[in-house]
Amino acid sequence: MAKIEIYTTPTCPYCHAAKSLLNEKGADYTEITVLDPALREKMTQRANGRRTVPQIFIGETHVGGYDDMAALDRAGGLDPLLAQ
């Protein structure tokens, strides 16, 4: 299974939804909480300027936020990406 990193904050409902979807898929992920400004800056650089959370990376692919990942799942593209 691909390496998954998800940048979050503790109170973000979209972060919780993204983690829930990944849990439903049985995917292991590393959660990076971006309360520290340096971590948020690193996330922003990796996410091509996007500052909102969550930001999800599967392998080398920047999936985007929860809405992006959910759309990818509905289109049938999430499972193959997770299986890499």
Buried (B, 14 or more C-beta within 10 A) or exposed (E): EBEBBBBBBEEBEBBBBBBEBBEEBEBEBEBBBBEEEEEBEBBBEBBEEBEBBBBBBBBEEBBBBBEBBBEBBEEEEBEEBBEE
